[in-house]
């Protein structure tokens, strides 16, 4: 009987330890989140659609436009580069295309020219896609 009592006590301690560690690392929520959301939804949740690193917007551009080269991506926010989401190894960067994330349009004093930043003037680009503060541009 003492052996059974010792086993029961160890089992209860182990059970509560596993539950505590699972709760501490948010295991139960993470398990639920992984199995109830697709890969794309999970990536958009963590990396944003047109915010943060803008995975959702980059995914949309990747699906909507068939581009075989890598595209230069500029992000106005302080986040790591978003290039790695759809980077193609051993492929050149196409200088004719540009994706800018988290930039806001500034109207110059003359009112005609729209400028995104000091270095990017919309007069030099055609806007292929715009959503919120994210732009997909092509040089004229």
The first five atom37 places (N, CA, C, CB, O) and aatype in JSON, in Angstrom:
{
  "aatype": [20, 20, 20, 20, 20, 20, 20, 20, 20, 20, 20, 20, 20, 20, 20, 20, 20, 20, 20, 20, 20, 20, 20, 20, 20, 20, 20, 20, 20, 20, 20, 20, 20, 20, 20, 20, 20, 20, 20, 20, 20, 20, 20, 20, 20, 20, 20, 20, 20, 20, 20, 20, 20, 20, 20, 20, 20, 20, 20, 20, 20, 20, 20, 20, 20, 20, 20, 20, 20, 20, 20, 20, 20, 20, 20, 20, 20, 20, 20, 20, 20, 20, 20, 20, 20, 20, 20, 20, 20, 20, 20, 20, 20, 20, 20, 20, 20, 20, 20, 20, 20, 20, 20, 20, 20, 20, 20, 20, 20, 20, 20, 20, 20, 20, 20, 20, 20, 20, 20, 20, 20, 20, 20, 20, 20, 20, 20, 20, 20, 20, 20, 20, 20, 20, 20, 20, 20, 20, 20, 20],
  "atom_mask": [
    [1, 1, 1, 1, 1],
    [1, 1, 1, 1, 1],
    [1, 1, 1, 1, 1],
    [1, 1, 1, 1, 1],
    [1, 1, 1, 1, 1],
    [1, 1, 1, 1, 1],
    [1, 1, 1, 1, 1],
    [1, 1, 1, 1, 1],
    [1, 1, 1, 1, 1],
    [1, 1, 1, 1, 1],
    [1, 1, 1, 1, 1],
    [1, 1, 1, 1, 1],
    [1, 1, 1, 1, 1],
    [1, 1, 1, 1, 1],
    [1, 1, 1, 1, 1],
    [1, 1, 1, 1, 1],
    [1, 1, 1, 1, 1],
    [1, 1, 1, 1, 1],
    [1, 1, 1, 1, 1],
    [1, 1, 1, 1, 1],
    [1, 1, 1, 1, 1],
    [1, 1, 1, 1, 1],
    [1, 1, 1, 1, 1],
    [1, 1, 1, 1, 1],
    [1, 1, 1, 1, 1],
    [1, 1, 1, 1, 1],
    [1, 1, 1, 1, 1],
    [1, 1, 1, 1, 1],
    [1, 1, 1, 1, 1],
    [1, 1, 1, 1, 1],
    [1, 1, 1, 1, 1],
    [1, 1, 1, 1, 1],
    [1, 1, 1, 1, 1],
    [1, 1, 1, 1, 1],
    [1, 1, 1, 1, 1],
    [1, 1, 1, 1, 1],
    [1, 1, 1, 1, 1],
    [1, 1, 1, 1, 1],
    [1, 1, 1, 1, 1],
    [1, 1, 1, 1, 1],
    [1, 1, 1, 1, 1],
    [1, 1, 1, 1, 1],
    [1, 1, 1, 1, 1],
    [1, 1, 1, 1, 1],
    [1, 1, 1, 1, 1],
    [1, 1, 1, 1, 1],
    [1, 1, 1, 1, 1],
    [1, 1, 1, 1, 1],
    [1, 1, 1, 1, 1],
    [1, 1, 1, 1, 1],
    [1, 1, 1, 1, 1],
    [1, 1, 1, 1, 1],
    [1, 1, 1, 1, 1],
    [1, 1, 1, 1, 1],
    [1, 1, 1, 1, 1],
    [1, 1, 1, 1, 1],
    [1, 1, 1, 1, 1],
    [1, 1, 1, 1, 1],
    [1, 1, 1, 1, 1],
    [1, 1, 1, 1, 1],
    [1, 1, 1, 1, 1],
    [1, 1, 1, 1, 1],
    [1, 1, 1, 1, 1],
    [1, 1, 1, 1, 1],
    [1, 1, 1, 1, 1],
    [1, 1, 1, 1, 1],
    [1, 1, 1, 1, 1],
    [1, 1, 1, 1, 1],
    [1, 1, 1, 1, 1],
    [1, 1, 1, 1, 1],
    [1, 1, 1, 1, 1],
    [1, 1, 1, 1, 1],
    [1, 1, 1, 1, 1],
    [1, 1, 1, 1, 1],
    [1, 1, 1, 1, 1],
    [1, 1, 1, 1, 1],
    [1, 1, 1, 1, 1],
    [1, 1, 1, 1, 1],
    [1, 1, 1, 1, 1],
    [1, 1, 1, 1, 1],
    [1, 1, 1, 1, 1],
    [1, 1, 1, 1, 1],
    [1, 1, 1, 1, 1],
    [1, 1, 1, 1, 1],
    [1, 1, 1, 1, 1],
    [1, 1, 1, 1, 1],
    [1, 1, 1, 1, 1],
    [1, 1, 1, 1, 1],
    [1, 1, 1, 1, 1],
    [1, 1, 1, 1, 1],
    [1, 1, 1, 1, 1],
    [1, 1, 1, 1, 1],
    [1, 1, 1, 1, 1],
    [1, 1, 1, 1, 1],
    [1, 1, 1, 1, 1],
    [1, 1, 1, 1, 1],
    [1, 1, 1, 1, 1],
    [1, 1, 1, 1, 1],
    [1, 1, 1, 1, 1],
    [1, 1, 1, 1, 1],
    [1, 1, 1, 1, 1],
    [1, 1, 1, 1, 1],
    [1, 1, 1, 1, 1],
    [1, 1, 1, 1, 1],
    [1, 1, 1, 1, 1],
    [1, 1, 1, 1, 1],
    [1, 1, 1, 1, 1],
    [1, 1, 1, 1, 1],
    [1, 1, 1, 1, 1],
    [1, 1, 1, 1, 1],
    [1, 1, 1, 1, 1],
    [1, 1, 1, 1, 1],
    [1, 1, 1, 1, 1],
    [1, 1, 1, 1, 1],
    [1, 1, 1, 1, 1],
    [1, 1, 1, 1, 1],
    [1, 1, 1, 1, 1],
    [1, 1, 1, 1, 1],
    [1, 1, 1, 1, 1],
    [1, 1, 1, 1, 1],
    [1, 1, 1, 1, 1],
    [1, 1, 1, 1, 1],
    [1, 1, 1, 1, 1],
    [1, 1, 1, 1, 1],
    [1, 1, 1, 1, 1],
    [1, 1, 1, 1, 1],
    [1, 1, 1, 1, 1],
    [1, 1, 1, 1, 1],
    [1, 1, 1, 1, 1],
    [1, 1, 1, 1, 1],
    [1, 1, 1, 1, 1],
    [1, 1, 1, 1, 1],
    [1, 1, 1, 1, 1],
    [1, 1, 1, 1, 1],
    [1, 1, 1, 1, 1],
    [1, 1, 1, 1, 1],
    [1, 1, 1, 1, 1],
    [1, 1, 1, 1, 1],
    [1, 1, 1, 1, 1],
    [1, 1, 1, 1, 1]
  ],
  "atom_positions": [
    [[0.8, -1.19, 0.0], [0.0, 0.0, 0.0], [0.85, 1.26, 0.0], [-0.91, -0.01, 1.18], [0.46, 2.27, -0.59]],
    [[2.03, 1.2, 0.68], [2.89, 2.38, 0.7], [3.42, 2.7, -0.7], [4.05, 2.17, 1.67], [3.6, 3.86, -1.05]],
    [[3.67, 1.68, -1.49], [4.18, 1.89, -2.86], [3.11, 2.59, -3.7], [4.6, 0.54, -3.51], [3.42, 3.5, -4.46]],
    [[1.87, 2.15, -3.56], [0.78, 2.76, -4.32], [0.59, 4.22, -3.9], [-0.52, 1.97, -4.11], [0.34, 5.07, -4.76]],
    [[0.69, 4.52, -2.63], [0.55, 5.89, -2.12], [1.66, 6.79, -2.63], [0.54, 5.89, -0.6], [1.42, 7.94, -3.0]],
    [[2.89, 6.26, -2.65], [4.04, 7.03, -3.16], [3.86, 7.32, -4.66], [5.38, 6.25, -2.91], [4.14, 8.43, -5.12]],
    [[3.4, 6.3, -5.41], [3.17, 6.47, -6.85], [2.1, 7.52, -7.1], [2.76, 5.13, -7.49], [2.25, 8.36, -7.98]],
    [[1.02, 7.47, -6.33], [-0.09, 8.42, -6.48], [0.38, 9.85, -6.18], [-1.26, 8.03, -5.55], [0.01, 10.79, -6.89]],
    [[1.2, 10.0, -5.14], [1.71, 11.33, -4.78], [2.63, 11.86, -5.88], [2.47, 11.26, -3.43], [2.53, 13.03, -6.25]],
    [[3.53, 11.02, -6.42], [4.43, 11.44, -7.5], [3.65, 11.78, -8.77], [5.45, 10.33, -7.8], [4.0, 12.73, -9.48]],
    [[2.6, 11.01, -9.05], [1.78, 11.26, -10.23], [1.08, 12.61, -10.11], [0.75, 10.14, -10.42], [1.03, 13.36, -11.08]],
    [[0.54, 12.92, -8.95], [-0.16, 14.19, -8.75], [0.82, 15.35, -8.88], [-0.85, 14.22, -7.37], [0.49, 16.36, -9.5]],
    [[2.0, 15.22, -8.3], [3.01, 16.29, -8.42], [3.41, 16.48, -9.88], [4.26, 15.95, -7.56], [3.5, 17.61, -10.36]],
    [[3.66, 15.39, -10.59], [4.03, 15.45, -12.0], [2.91, 16.08, -12.84], [4.38, 14.04, -12.53], [3.16, 16.89, -13.73]],
    [[1.66, 15.69, -12.55], [0.52, 16.23, -13.28], [0.43, 17.75, -13.11], [-0.78, 15.56, -12.79], [0.29, 18.48, -14.09]],
    [[0.51, 18.23, -11.88], [0.44, 19.67, -11.63], [1.65, 20.41, -12.2], [0.33, 19.93, -10.13], [1.52, 21.55, -12.64]],
    [[2.81, 19.77, -12.2], [4.0, 20.38, -12.8], [3.81, 20.55, -14.3], [5.25, 19.53, -12.5], [4.16, 21.59, -14.86]],
    [[3.26, 19.54, -14.97], [3.03, 19.62, -16.41], [1.98, 20.69, -16.73], [2.58, 18.24, -16.96], [2.14, 21.46, -17.68]],
    [[0.91, 20.75, -15.94], [-0.12, 21.77, -16.15], [0.45, 23.16, -15.92], [-1.33, 21.52, -15.22], [0.17, 24.08, -16.68]],
    [[1.26, 23.32, -14.87], [1.86, 24.63, -14.58], [2.78, 25.07, -15.72], [2.63, 24.57, -13.26], [2.72, 26.22, -16.15]],
    [[3.63, 24.18, -16.19], [4.55, 24.52, -17.28], [3.76, 24.81, -18.56], [5.56, 23.36, -17.52], [4.1, 25.75, -19.3]],
    [[2.72, 24.03, -18.83], [1.88, 24.27, -20.0], [1.2, 25.63, -19.93], [0.82, 23.18, -20.13], [1.12, 26.34, -20.94]],
    [[0.73, 26.0, -18.76], [0.1, 27.31, -18.58], [1.13, 28.43, -18.67], [-0.63, 27.37, -17.23], [0.85, 29.48, -19.25]],
    [[2.3, 28.22, -18.11], [3.35, 29.24, -18.13], [3.78, 29.58, -19.56], [4.56, 28.76, -17.31], [3.99, 30.75, -19.88]],
    [[3.92, 28.56, -20.4], [4.35, 28.77, -21.78], [3.17, 28.92, -22.73], [5.23, 27.61, -22.24], [3.34, 28.9, -23.95]],
    [[1.96, 29.07, -22.18], [0.76, 29.28, -22.98], [0.53, 28.15, -23.97], [0.85, 30.61, -23.72], [0.06, 28.38, -25.09]],
    [[0.86, 26.93, -23.58], [0.78, 25.77, -24.45], [-0.63, 25.52, -24.95], [1.28, 24.54, -23.71], [-0.82, 25.23, -26.14]],
    [[-1.62, 25.64, -24.09], [-2.98, 25.29, -24.47], [-3.53, 26.27, -25.51], [-3.88, 25.27, -23.23], [-4.19, 25.86, -26.47]],
    [[-3.28, 27.55, -25.32], [-3.71, 28.53, -26.32], [-2.95, 28.34, -27.62], [-3.52, 29.96, -25.79], [-3.56, 28.37, -28.7]],
    [[-1.65, 28.15, -27.56], [-0.84, 27.97, -28.77], [-1.28, 26.73, -29.54], [0.66, 27.87, -28.42], [-1.34, 26.74, -30.77]],
    [[-1.59, 25.67, -28.84], [-2.08, 24.44, -29.47], [-3.39, 24.73, -30.2], [-2.28, 23.32, -28.41], [-3.56, 24.33, -31.35]],
    [[-4.3, 25.42, -29.54], [-5.58, 25.79, -30.14], [-5.35, 26.69, -31.36], [-6.48, 26.5, -29.11], [-5.96, 26.48, -32.41]],
    [[-4.48, 27.7, -31.23], [-4.22, 28.66, -32.3], [-3.63, 27.98, -33.54], [-3.29, 29.75, -31.81], [-4.03, 28.3, -34.66]],
    [[-2.7, 27.07, -33.35], [-2.05, 26.39, -34.48], [-3.04, 25.5, -35.22], [-0.86, 25.56, -33.99], [-3.04, 25.47, -36.45]],
    [[-3.88, 24.79, -34.5], [-4.77, 23.84, -35.17], [-6.05, 24.47, -35.69], [-5.11, 22.75, -34.23], [-6.76, 23.82, -36.47]],
    [[-6.37, 25.68, -35.31], [-7.59, 26.31, -35.8], [-7.34, 27.42, -36.81], [-8.36, 26.86, -34.66], [-8.3, 28.03, -37.28]],
    [[-6.1, 27.7, -37.17], [-5.79, 28.74, -38.15], [-4.86, 28.19, -39.21], [-5.17, 29.97, -37.48], [-4.02, 27.33, -38.94]],
    [[-5.02, 28.69, -40.43], [-4.14, 28.27, -41.51], [-2.77, 28.94, -41.35], [-4.76, 28.61, -42.9], [-2.61, 29.86, -40.55]],
    [[-1.82, 28.46, -42.11], [-0.47, 29.02, -42.08], [-0.5, 30.51, -42.4], [0.44, 28.28, -43.06], [0.18, 31.31, -41.74]],
    [[-1.27, 30.9, -43.42], [-1.33, 32.3, -43.83], [-1.93, 33.17, -42.73], [-2.15, 32.44, -45.11], [-1.42, 34.26, -42.47]],
    [[-2.99, 32.71, -42.1], [-3.6, 33.5, -41.02], [-2.64, 33.65, -39.84], [-4.92, 32.83, -40.54], [-2.58, 34.71, -39.22]],
    [[-1.91, 32.6, -39.53], [-0.94, 32.69, -38.43], [0.18, 33.67, -38.77], [-0.34, 31.31, -38.11], [0.6, 34.45, -37.92]],
    [[0.66, 33.65, -40.01], [1.71, 34.57, -40.42], [1.2, 36.01, -40.4], [2.22, 34.21, -41.83], [1.91, 36.92, -39.96]],
    [[-0.03, 36.24, -40.87], [-0.61, 37.59, -40.85], [-0.82, 38.07, -39.42], [-1.94, 37.62, -41.61], [-0.63, 39.25, -39.13]],
    [[-1.2, 37.18, -38.52], [-1.4, 37.54, -37.12], [-0.09, 38.04, -36.5], [-1.95, 36.35, -36.32], [-0.08, 39.03, -35.77]],
    [[1.0, 37.35, -36.78], [2.27, 37.69, -36.16], [3.04, 38.77, -36.9], [3.12, 36.46, -36.06], [3.74, 39.57, -36.27]],
    [[2.93, 38.83, -38.23], [3.72, 39.78, -39.02], [2.88, 40.89, -39.63], [4.44, 39.05, -40.11], [3.44, 41.77, -40.29]],
    [[1.57, 40.89, -39.45], [0.72, 41.97, -39.92], [0.31, 41.85, -41.37], [1.4, 43.27, -39.71], [0.94, 41.13, -42.15]],
    [[-0.76, 42.57, -41.72], [-1.19, 42.6, -43.13], [-0.57, 43.8, -43.84], [-2.73, 42.65, -43.23], [0.18, 43.63, -44.79]],
    [[-0.88, 44.98, -43.39], [-0.22, 46.17, -43.92], [0.29, 46.98, -42.74], [-1.21, 47.03, -44.82], [0.13, 48.2, -42.67]],
    [[0.9, 46.29, -41.83], [1.51, 46.87, -40.64], [2.65, 45.94, -40.26], [0.46, 47.05, -39.45], [2.77, 44.85, -40.81]],
    [[3.47, 46.36, -39.35], [4.64, 45.58, -38.93], [5.47, 45.23, -40.16], [4.22, 44.29, -38.17], [5.85, 46.12, -40.93]],
    [[5.75, 43.92, -40.35], [6.54, 43.5, -41.52], [5.67, 43.29, -42.76], [7.29, 42.23, -41.19], [6.22, 43.05, -43.84]],
    [[4.36, 43.36, -42.64], [3.39, 43.33, -43.75], [3.41, 42.04, -44.56], [3.65, 44.48, -44.67], [3.42, 42.08, -45.79]],
    [[3.42, 40.9, -43.88], [3.41, 39.63, -44.57], [2.17, 39.49, -45.46], [3.46, 38.48, -43.57], [2.28, 39.03, -46.6]],
    [[1.01, 39.88, -44.97], [-0.23, 39.72, -45.72], [-0.21, 40.48, -47.03], [-1.4, 40.17, -44.9], [-0.63, 39.95, -48.06]],
    [[0.26, 41.72, -47.01], [0.33, 42.52, -48.24], [1.35, 41.92, -49.21], [0.7, 43.98, -47.91], [1.09, 41.86, -50.42]],
    [[2.49, 41.5, -48.71], [3.5, 40.9, -49.58], [2.99, 39.59, -50.19], [4.81, 40.64, -48.8], [3.29, 39.28, -51.35]],
    [[2.23, 38.84, -49.43], [1.65, 37.6, -49.94], [0.64, 37.9, -51.05], [0.97, 36.82, -48.8], [0.59, 37.2, -52.06]],
    [[-0.15, 38.95, -50.85], [-1.12, 39.37, -51.88], [-0.41, 39.76, -53.17], [-1.98, 40.54, -51.37], [-0.82, 39.36, -54.25]],
    [[0.66, 40.56, -53.05], [1.43, 40.98, -54.23], [2.06, 39.76, -54.91], [2.53, 42.0, -53.83], [2.07, 39.68, -56.14]],
    [[2.57, 38.84, -54.13], [3.2, 37.64, -54.67], [2.2, 36.78, -55.45], [3.83, 36.82, -53.54], [2.56, 36.17, -56.46]],
    [[0.96, 36.74, -55.01], [-0.07, 35.96, -55.7], [-0.66, 36.7, -56.9], [-1.19, 35.59, -54.73], [-0.91, 36.1, -57.94]],
    [[-0.87, 38.01, -56.75], [-1.55, 38.8, -57.77], [-0.66, 39.09, -58.98], [-2.03, 40.1, -57.17], [-1.13, 39.03, -60.12]],
    [[0.6, 39.4, -58.75], [1.52, 39.75, -59.83], [2.56, 38.64, -59.95], [2.21, 41.13, -59.57], [3.15, 38.21, -58.96]],
    [[2.77, 38.18, -61.15], [3.77, 37.13, -61.38], [5.09, 37.81, -61.71], [3.33, 36.15, -62.53], [5.28, 38.32, -62.81]],
    [[5.98, 37.82, -60.75], [7.28, 38.45, -60.91], [8.33, 37.4, -60.61], [7.44, 39.71, -59.98], [8.31, 36.78, -59.55]],
    [[9.23, 37.21, -61.54], [10.23, 36.16, -61.38], [11.49, 36.6, -60.65], [10.61, 35.63, -62.72], [12.29, 35.77, -60.22]],
    [[11.66, 37.91, -60.51], [12.85, 38.43, -59.82], [12.49, 38.85, -58.4], [13.45, 39.63, -60.61], [11.32, 38.94, -58.03]],
    [[13.52, 39.11, -57.63], [13.31, 39.66, -56.3], [13.01, 41.15, -56.41], [14.55, 39.43, -55.4], [13.43, 41.8, -57.36]],
    [[12.27, 41.67, -55.45], [11.86, 43.07, -55.46], [12.4, 43.74, -54.21], [10.31, 43.21, -55.55], [12.38, 43.17, -53.12]],
    [[12.89, 44.96, -54.39], [13.38, 45.73, -53.25], [12.19, 46.16, -52.39], [14.2, 46.97, -53.72], [11.19, 46.67, -52.91]],
    [[12.3, 45.94, -51.07], [11.23, 46.27, -50.15], [11.76, 47.26, -49.12], [10.67, 45.0, -49.45], [12.79, 47.02, -48.49]],
    [[11.06, 48.39, -48.97], [11.42, 49.39, -47.98], [10.32, 49.47, -46.94], [11.66, 50.77, -48.65], [9.14, 49.53, -47.29]],
    [[10.7, 49.47, -45.67], [9.74, 49.56, -44.58], [10.07, 50.79, -43.74], [9.75, 48.27, -43.71], [11.21, 50.95, -43.31]],
    [[9.1, 51.64, -43.52], [9.31, 52.86, -42.76], [9.35, 52.6, -41.26], [8.2, 53.86, -43.08], [9.89, 53.42, -40.51]],
    [[8.82, 51.49, -40.81], [8.82, 51.16, -39.39], [10.11, 50.46, -39.01], [7.61, 50.27, -39.04], [10.85, 49.97, -39.87]],
    [[10.39, 50.42, -37.73], [11.61, 49.77, -37.24], [11.36, 48.29, -37.02], [12.09, 50.44, -35.92], [11.19, 47.83, -35.89]],
    [[11.34, 47.55, -38.11], [11.18, 46.1, -38.08], [12.27, 45.5, -38.94], [9.77, 45.67, -38.59], [12.85, 46.19, -39.78]],
    [[12.58, 44.23, -38.74], [13.55, 43.57, -39.62], [13.05, 43.57, -41.07], [13.81, 42.12, -39.15], [11.86, 43.75, -41.33]],
    [[13.96, 43.38, -41.98], [13.63, 43.39, -43.4], [12.57, 42.34, -43.73], [14.89, 43.14, -44.25], [12.58, 41.24, -43.18]],
    [[11.66, 42.7, -44.63], [10.61, 41.78, -45.07], [11.02, 41.01, -46.32], [9.33, 42.54, -45.33], [10.22, 40.25, -46.86]],
    [[12.23, 41.2, -46.78], [12.68, 40.53, -48.01], [12.64, 39.01, -47.89], [14.09, 40.97, -48.35], [12.38, 38.33, -48.88]],
    [[12.89, 38.49, -46.73], [13.05, 37.04, -46.57], [11.75, 36.27, -46.77], [13.6, 36.74, -45.21], [11.81, 35.06, -46.99]],
    [[10.58, 36.92, -46.72], [9.33, 36.18, -46.87], [9.24, 35.48, -48.22], [8.15, 37.13, -46.72], [8.85, 34.31, -48.28]],
    [[9.6, 36.16, -49.29], [9.47, 35.6, -50.63], [10.77, 35.72, -51.43], [8.34, 36.28, -51.38], [10.73, 35.84, -52.66]],
    [[11.89, 35.69, -50.77], [13.18, 35.83, -51.43], [13.5, 34.59, -52.25], [14.29, 36.08, -50.4], [13.37, 33.46, -51.77]],
    [[13.91, 34.81, -53.49], [14.32, 33.72, -54.37], [15.84, 33.71, -54.43], [13.68, 33.86, -55.8], [16.45, 34.7, -54.81]],
    [[16.42, 32.6, -54.06], [17.87, 32.48, -54.01], [18.45, 32.48, -55.43], [18.27, 31.2, -53.27], [17.87, 31.92, -56.35]],
    [[19.61, 33.11, -55.57], [20.35, 33.18, -56.83], [19.56, 33.86, -57.94], [20.75, 31.78, -57.26], [19.69, 33.51, -59.11]],
    [[18.73, 34.84, -57.57], [17.95, 35.61, -58.53], [18.24, 37.08, -58.27], [16.41, 35.3, -58.43], [18.35, 37.5, -57.12]],
    [[18.36, 37.85, -59.35], [18.68, 39.27, -59.22], [17.51, 40.07, -58.66], [19.09, 39.84, -60.58], [16.36, 39.63, -58.69]],
    [[17.83, 41.24, -58.16], [16.81, 42.18, -57.7], [16.38, 43.04, -58.89], [17.34, 43.07, -56.51], [17.23, 43.66, -59.53]],
    [[15.1, 43.07, -59.18], [14.56, 43.87, -60.27], [14.42, 45.31, -59.8], [13.18, 43.31, -60.77], [13.61, 45.6, -58.92]],
    [[15.21, 46.21, -60.36], [15.22, 47.62, -59.95], [14.01, 48.39, -60.47], [16.49, 48.28, -60.44], [13.78, 49.53, -60.06]],
    [[13.22, 47.78, -61.39], [12.05, 48.46, -61.94], [10.86, 48.43, -60.98], [11.66, 47.83, -63.26], [9.92, 49.22, -61.14]],
    [[10.87, 47.55, -60.02], [9.78, 47.41, -59.07], [10.24, 47.81, -57.68], [9.23, 45.98, -59.06], [11.41, 47.7, -57.33]],
    [[9.29, 48.28, -56.89], [9.59, 48.69, -55.52], [8.34, 48.49, -54.67], [10.07, 50.18, -55.47], [7.24, 48.86, -55.08]],
    [[8.51, 47.89, -53.51], [7.42, 47.76, -52.55], [7.78, 48.61, -51.34], [7.17, 46.26, -52.14], [8.85, 48.46, -50.75]],
    [[6.87, 49.5, -50.99], [7.11, 50.33, -49.81], [6.0, 50.07, -48.8], [7.17, 51.85, -50.18], [4.82, 50.07, -49.13]],
    [[6.42, 49.85, -47.56], [5.51, 49.47, -46.48], [5.51, 50.53, -45.39], [5.89, 48.1, -45.9], [6.57, 51.07, -45.04]],
    [[4.36, 50.82, -44.87], [4.19, 51.73, -43.73], [4.67, 53.15, -44.03], [4.92, 51.19, -42.53], [5.19, 53.83, -43.14]],
    [[4.52, 53.6, -45.25], [4.84, 54.97, -45.63], [3.55, 55.73, -45.85], [5.72, 55.0, -46.91], [2.54, 55.17, -46.27]],
    [[3.58, 57.0, -45.55], [2.43, 57.87, -45.76], [2.79, 58.91, -46.82], [1.98, 58.55, -44.44], [3.91, 59.42, -46.84]],
    [[1.84, 59.22, -47.7], [2.09, 60.17, -48.78], [2.12, 61.58, -48.21], [1.0, 60.05, -49.88], [1.27, 61.97, -47.41]],
    [[3.12, 62.34, -48.65], [3.22, 63.75, -48.29], [2.98, 64.57, -49.55], [4.61, 64.08, -47.65], [3.55, 64.27, -50.6]],
    [[2.17, 65.59, -49.45], [1.93, 66.48, -50.59], [2.93, 67.62, -50.49], [0.44, 67.03, -50.6], [3.04, 68.28, -49.46]],
    [[3.66, 67.84, -51.58], [4.63, 68.94, -51.61], [3.93, 70.29, -51.61], [5.53, 68.82, -52.85], [2.7, 70.36, -51.74]],
    [[4.69, 71.36, -51.47], [4.12, 72.7, -51.4], [3.44, 73.11, -52.7], [5.2, 73.7, -51.06], [2.47, 73.86, -52.68]],
    [[3.95, 72.62, -53.85], [3.3, 72.99, -55.11], [1.99, 72.22, -55.33], [4.26, 72.74, -56.28], [1.23, 72.57, -56.22]],
    [[1.73, 71.21, -54.54], [0.45, 70.52, -54.56], [0.32, 69.45, -55.62], [-0.62, 71.49, -54.74], [-0.58, 68.61, -55.52]],
    [[1.16, 69.44, -56.63], [1.03, 68.48, -57.72], [1.79, 67.18, -57.43], [1.53, 69.09, -59.01], [1.27, 66.09, -57.65]],
    [[2.98, 67.32, -56.96], [3.83, 66.15, -56.79], [3.55, 65.5, -55.44], [5.32, 66.53, -56.91], [3.54, 66.17, -54.41]],
    [[3.32, 64.24, -55.46], [3.15, 63.49, -54.23], [4.47, 62.8, -53.92], [1.97, 62.46, -54.33], [5.09, 62.19, -54.79]],
    [[4.87, 62.91, -52.7], [6.14, 62.36, -52.3], [5.92, 61.44, -51.11], [7.16, 63.47, -51.96], [5.19, 61.78, -50.18]],
    [[6.54, 60.28, -51.16], [6.4, 59.33, -50.06], [7.46, 59.58, -49.01], [6.48, 57.88, -50.57], [7.17, 59.54, -47.81]],
    [[8.65, 59.83, -49.42], [9.73, 60.2, -48.5], [10.67, 61.12, -49.28], [10.5, 58.93, -47.93], [10.4, 61.47, -50.43]],
    [[11.76, 61.49, -48.67], [12.71, 62.38, -49.34], [13.29, 61.73, -50.59], [13.84, 62.77, -48.38], [13.62, 62.43, -51.55]],
    [[13.4, 60.41, -50.6], [14.05, 59.7, -51.71], [13.07, 59.14, -52.73], [14.9, 58.59, -51.16], [13.49, 58.77, -53.83]],
    [[11.8, 59.05, -52.39], [10.84, 58.39, -53.27], [9.77, 59.38, -53.69], [10.2, 57.16, -52.57], [8.98, 59.85, -52.87]],
    [[9.75, 59.7, -54.97], [8.76, 60.62, -55.52], [7.81, 59.82, -56.4], [9.44, 61.78, -56.32], [8.26, 59.13, -57.32]],
    [[6.52, 59.9, -56.14], [5.54, 59.13, -56.9], [5.47, 59.55, -58.37], [4.18, 59.28, -56.28], [4.96, 58.79, -59.19]],
    [[5.98, 60.72, -58.71], [5.98, 61.16, -60.11], [6.87, 60.25, -60.96], [6.46, 62.62, -60.22], [6.68, 60.16, -62.17]],
    [[7.82, 59.57, -60.34], [8.73, 58.68, -61.07], [8.22, 57.25, -61.16], [10.09, 58.68, -60.42], [8.87, 56.41, -61.79]],
    [[7.08, 56.96, -60.55], [6.58, 55.59, -60.47], [5.11, 55.52, -60.86], [6.77, 55.02, -59.05], [4.35, 56.48, -60.69]],
    [[4.73, 54.37, -61.38], [3.31, 54.02, -61.56], [2.93, 53.16, -60.36], [3.05, 53.27, -62.93], [3.65, 52.24, -59.98]],
    [[1.79, 53.47, -59.77], [1.31, 52.69, -58.63], [0.52, 51.51, -59.17], [0.45, 53.56, -57.66], [-0.57, 51.68, -59.71]],
    [[1.07, 50.31, -59.02], [0.39, 49.1, -59.49], [-0.63, 48.62, -58.47], [1.4, 48.01, -59.77], [-1.67, 48.07, -58.85]],
    [[-0.35, 48.82, -57.19], [-1.26, 48.39, -56.14], [-1.02, 49.24, -54.91], [-1.08, 46.88, -55.82], [0.12, 49.56, -54.57]],
    [[-2.11, 49.6, -54.25], [-2.01, 50.39, -53.02], [-3.07, 49.87, -52.06], [-2.21, 51.93, -53.3], [-4.22, 49.67, -52.43]],
    [[-2.65, 49.66, -50.84], [-3.6, 49.27, -49.8], [-3.14, 49.9, -48.5], [-3.7, 47.72, -49.67], [-2.08, 49.58, -47.97]],
    [[-3.95, 50.81, -47.98], [-3.58, 51.5, -46.75], [-2.32, 52.31, -46.99], [-3.38, 50.51, -45.6], [-2.28, 53.18, -47.86]],
    [[-1.3, 52.02, -46.22], [-0.03, 52.73, -46.36], [1.04, 51.84, -46.98], [0.44, 53.24, -45.0], [2.23, 52.04, -46.73]],
    [[0.64, 50.88, -47.78], [1.56, 49.99, -48.49], [1.37, 50.18, -49.99], [1.34, 48.48, -48.09], [0.24, 50.28, -50.48]],
    [[2.48, 50.24, -50.71], [2.45, 50.53, -52.14], [3.31, 49.53, -52.9], [2.93, 51.97, -52.41], [4.36, 49.11, -52.44]],
    [[2.83, 49.16, -54.1], [3.61, 48.38, -55.05], [3.81, 49.26, -56.27], [2.9, 47.0, -55.43], [2.84, 49.59, -56.95]],
    [[5.05, 49.65, -56.54], [5.36, 50.63, -57.57], [6.2, 50.05, -58.69], [6.06, 51.82, -56.96], [6.96, 49.1, -58.49]],
    [[6.06, 50.64, -59.87], [6.89, 50.29, -61.03], [7.43, 51.58, -61.61], [6.09, 49.47, -62.1], [6.69, 52.55, -61.78]],
    [[8.72, 51.6, -61.93], [9.33, 52.8, -62.53], [8.72, 53.09, -63.87], [10.84, 52.63, -62.66], [8.39, 52.18, -64.64]],
    [[8.59, 54.39, -64.15], [8.04, 54.81, -65.47], [9.11, 54.7, -66.52], [7.5, 56.26, -65.43], [8.86, 55.0, -67.69]]
  ]
}
